[in-house]
Amino acid sequence: MTTDRVVIVGAGQAGGWAARTLRDEGHQGSIVLVGAETHAPYERPPLSKEILLGLSQPEALTIVDHAALESLNIETRFGAAAVAIDREARQLELTNGEQLQYDKLVLCTGGRARDLPIPGIDHERVHTLRSLDDALRLKQALTTQAGHVLVIGGGWIGLEVAASARQLHCGVTIVEFADRLCQRSVTADVSEVLQNLHASQQTKVLLGTHVLAIKATEQGLNAELSNGQSLQCDHIIVAAGLLANDELARQADLTCNNHGIQVDGLCRTNDPSIYAAGDVAVMETAGTAGWSRLESWQNAQDQGMAVARAILGHDTLYRPTPMLWSQQFDQFIQIAGHVHGGAITAMRTMPNGGTLRFYLTADEVVAGVIGMNAGRDYRFAKQLVERGLRAAAAELADPGIPLKQLAAASLAA
Ligand SMILES: Cc1cc2nc3c(=O)[nH]c(=O)nc-3n(C[C@H](O)[C@H](O)[C@H](O)COP(=O)(O)OP(=O)(O)OC[C@H]3O[C@@H](n4cnc5c(N)ncnc54)[C@H](O)[C@@H]3O)c2cc1C
């Protein structure tokens, strides 16, 4: 492949890694990276943590900066969104009217914060958090008008923003529609740990509750809640999940489901010239029923690299272990594998008070792990999951038995 032109839509984490890997690993044709944002590709996890807290500067988030893009001979179109794909002509149209020819097209358009149909939600003091610009606006709001903040949504981003707002001395209330926090990704005991963590910081957590309406008042905002109460606050942050930016693909008749663009193990859509990666892509993942989207830093990076390798002709299938992490107050939470539906569970408490919860199948295969301040031990726990190793629950729970030893024994068996 010497002259093929690869066009990547979405200059986020997956798009940035796809472009960089293509060039680093030998693509000699042209590469064009199209991004709706004006920033070079950057990492989003610090947006709800270090950026809000003022512990990191925006430059520190960059994955590949403008100078590196130039030296890698990667053309960019930043500040221009792609609006249409002509599959027959292999042509992409941008908002600035430009038409880009492609030989291979990679869709890394990520997602956006889900809107909720709540009357009054379009007020300027109601925020969402997806981009660096959102984070800088929110930081400004929280640091200059610190009062009471209502967070709608008790998932990871909602909890992280709530923790940051508390650390910025705001009063915080979280309302969550479900009857526990982070219901989709953790077991009920971990939801309870998270709830206690936030309650211990004087955050009010209202479960099984949603917001019916938002009204502007002289003092700020008033939220009418489904539990009959109303809440006066200065800012509202909506963190109610992600909607895939898959409109381009849908308009071009690529196969999508409710969660995004369907791809196979080589990141290919149903059009052999078009690929997808990152939050916008859904794939069949071992251990989950049906198609799923892995909304995480790790997946965006790994699938971005995998799509580049697939275009370069490698035939190694991308088979990720789901992984994510979160930081809230002094808790560092790490998750690998599948934690729901485990037949057997085991919990190890380390001398520093950190914990590892293991989720095993009926035949003692370690299918998932959740670490909370688990330190270096998490690395070995993750290896057990990634390699699908077997271990006895009693041994996993015993902090006197090194996990490294359990992994080695299982490999040797
Ligand atoms: C606040 C926040 C905190 C997070 N924290 C964590 C964490 O702690 N741990 C973790 O594992 N994961 C975390 N994540 C998730 C992780 O950051 C995402 O999974 C990852 O960024 C997905 O990468 P992506 O490239 O698929 O999408 P994105 O990084 O969202 O990039 C997509 C890009 O495509 C652009 N785009 C969209 N449509 C078009 C178009 N038509 N034309 C051109 N460009 C377009 C968008 O503007 C965007 O720049 C967090 C996410 C957020 C928002």
The ligand as a Tripos MOL2 file, in Angstrom:
@<TRIPOS>MOLECULE
LIG
   53    58     1     0     0
SMALL
NO_CHARGES

@<TRIPOS>ATOM
      1 C1        -15.5350   13.5810   31.0550 C.3       1 LIG1
      2 C2        -15.0930   12.2060   30.6600 C.ar      1 LIG1
      3 C3        -14.3690   11.4320   31.5580 C.ar      1 LIG1
      4 C4        -13.9670   10.1520   31.2030 C.ar      1 LIG1
      5 N1        -13.2580    9.4100   32.1020 N.ar      1 LIG1
      6 C5        -12.8490    8.1710   31.7780 C.ar      1 LIG1
      7 C6        -12.0920    7.3940   32.7000 C.ar      1 LIG1
      8 O1        -11.7900    7.8200   33.8060 O.2       1 LIG1
      9 N2        -11.7050    6.1540   32.3220 N.ar      1 LIG1
     10 C7        -12.0100    5.6350   31.0940 C.ar      1 LIG1
     11 O2        -11.6430    4.4860   30.8060 O.2       1 LIG1
     12 N3        -12.7270    6.3570   30.1900 N.ar      1 LIG1
     13 C8        -13.1480    7.6040   30.5050 C.ar      1 LIG1
     14 N4        -13.8680    8.3510   29.6000 N.ar      1 LIG1
     15 C9        -14.2340    7.7450   28.3080 C.3       1 LIG1
     16 C10       -13.1700    7.9490   27.2440 C.3       1 LIG1
     17 O3        -12.6260    9.2210   27.3040 O.3       1 LIG1
     18 C11       -13.8260    7.7150   25.8870 C.3       1 LIG1
     19 O4        -14.2230    6.3650   25.8640 O.3       1 LIG1
     20 C12       -12.8980    8.0380   24.7260 C.3       1 LIG1
     21 O5        -12.6040    9.4010   24.6870 O.3       1 LIG1
     22 C13       -13.5410    7.6400   23.4000 C.3       1 LIG1
     23 O6        -12.7030    8.0220   22.3630 O.3       1 LIG1
     24 P1        -13.2750    8.2460   20.8800 P.3       1 LIG1
     25 O7        -12.1140    8.6460   20.0510 O.co2     1 LIG1
     26 O8        -14.1010    7.1070   20.4810 O.co2     1 LIG1
     27 O9        -14.2720    9.4720   21.0160 O.3       1 LIG1
     28 P2        -13.9300   10.9630   21.3860 P.3       1 LIG1
     29 O10       -12.7060   11.0300   22.2320 O.co2     1 LIG1
     30 O11       -15.1930   11.5410   21.9020 O.co2     1 LIG1
     31 O12       -13.5920   11.6410   19.9840 O.3       1 LIG1
     32 C14       -14.5410   11.7790   18.9600 C.3       1 LIG1
     33 C15       -14.2210   13.0300   18.1870 C.3       1 LIG1
     34 O13       -14.9490   13.0110   16.9720 O.3       1 LIG1
     35 C16       -15.4120   14.3190   16.6980 C.3       1 LIG1
     36 N5        -16.5260   14.2360   15.7530 N.ar      1 LIG1
     37 C17       -17.7780   13.7770   15.9850 C.ar      1 LIG1
     38 N6        -18.5180   13.8270   14.8510 N.ar      1 LIG1
     39 C18       -17.7090   14.3240   13.8900 C.ar      1 LIG1
     40 C19       -17.8930   14.6230   12.5080 C.ar      1 LIG1
     41 N7        -19.0520   14.4010   11.8790 N.pl3     1 LIG1
     42 N8        -16.8540   15.1530   11.8220 N.ar      1 LIG1
     43 C20       -15.6670   15.3750   12.4420 C.ar      1 LIG1
     44 N9        -15.4380   15.1180   13.7330 N.ar      1 LIG1
     45 C21       -16.4460   14.5900   14.4520 C.ar      1 LIG1
     46 C22       -15.7880   14.8320   18.0700 C.3       1 LIG1
     47 O14       -15.8790   16.2410   18.0700 O.3       1 LIG1
     48 C23       -14.6270   14.3080   18.9070 C.3       1 LIG1
     49 O15       -13.5660   15.2160   18.9270 O.3       1 LIG1
     50 C24       -14.2910    9.6390   29.9200 C.ar      1 LIG1
     51 C25       -15.0240   10.4250   29.0150 C.ar      1 LIG1
     52 C26       -15.4160   11.6980   29.3720 C.ar      1 LIG1
     53 C27       -16.2070   12.5430   28.3960 C.3       1 LIG1
@<TRIPOS>BOND
     1     1     2 1
     2     2     3 ar
     3     2    52 ar
     4     3     4 ar
     5     4     5 ar
     6     4    50 ar
     7     5     6 ar
     8     6     7 ar
     9     6    13 1
    10     7     8 2
    11     7     9 ar
    12     9    10 ar
    13    10    11 2
    14    10    12 ar
    15    12    13 ar
    16    13    14 ar
    17    14    15 1
    18    14    50 ar
    19    15    16 1
    20    16    17 1
    21    16    18 1
    22    18    19 1
    23    18    20 1
    24    20    21 1
    25    20    22 1
    26    22    23 1
    27    23    24 1
    28    24    25 2
    29    24    26 1
    30    24    27 1
    31    27    28 1
    32    28    29 2
    33    28    30 1
    34    28    31 1
    35    31    32 1
    36    32    33 1
    37    33    34 1
    38    33    48 1
    39    34    35 1
    40    35    36 1
    41    35    46 1
    42    36    37 ar
    43    36    45 ar
    44    37    38 ar
    45    38    39 ar
    46    39    40 ar
    47    39    45 ar
    48    40    41 1
    49    40    42 ar
    50    42    43 ar
    51    43    44 ar
    52    44    45 ar
    53    46    47 1
    54    46    48 1
    55    48    49 1
    56    50    51 ar
    57    51    52 ar
    58    52    53 1
@<TRIPOS>SUBSTRUCTURE
     1 LIG1         1 GROUP 0 **** ****
